[in-house]
């Protein structure tokens, strides 16, 4: 498993968390749950982007 695979995996997981937060907001879930999913997704997606950028350098 190389660094591009890890970046892609993190991007997929982060995107899934962000989609979960969006669906939770649209369906009226608890605000703290939506914020937790949004924060987690943002951090994981940022880590995936950082892994991809670090590989390019």
N, C-alpha and C positions, 0 to 999 in steps of 0.2 A: 504494500500500500504506500504510494508516494504522497507527496505533499499536495498535489492537485486533487487527489482522491479525498484527502482529509478536508480540504477547503470546500469541495463539492458537498461532502457529507454534512459539514457544519452549515453550509448555506441551505441545504434541504431541511435540516432540523430547525434552523432559525426561521425559515419561511413557513414551516408548518406551525410553529408557535405563534407567529404573527397572524396567520390565517385563523388560528384558534381564537386569538384575542379579538379579531374582527368579527368572527361569528358570535362569540360571547357577547360582544357589545351590541350586536344587532338583535340578539334574542333576549337581552335583558338579564344576563347573568350578574352576579355580584361584582361590584366595581373593583374590589381588591383582587378577585380572581383574574379579571381582565387586565389589570395593571401588572400582575405577576407574570402572566403570559406575554404581555407586551414587552416588559423589561427583559425577561429571559430570552425571548426571540430576538430582541435587538442586540443583546450582548453576544449571543451565539452567532448571529449573522455577521456582526462586526469582527468576531474572531475568525470566521471563515474568510472574510475579506482581507484581514491582516495576514492570514496564512498564505493567501494567494499573492499578495503584494510582496511578502517576505521571500517567496520563492523566486519572484522575478528579479530581485536584487541579488 
